[in-house]
Amino acid sequence: ACKKNTCTEKDIFAEKDVKFVPSEQRKADQKTVDDEVLNVIKVHPTLSLPS
C-alpha cells in the first residue's frame, strides 16, 4: 500500500497476487442453483441460449 500522496503509477496499477478461492458452502450453493436452472431449461427449452 502507498502512503498519503506518495503513490506512483506503478503502485496504482500493480497486479495483486490474490487468487479468489470459493468456500465449500459457496460451491454447494452454486451447484444447487445450477441444477435448478438446468431443470427449468429442460422443462422450457425455449429458455436456453441459441447455439
Order of alpha helices (4+ residues) and beta strands (2+ residues): alpha-alpha
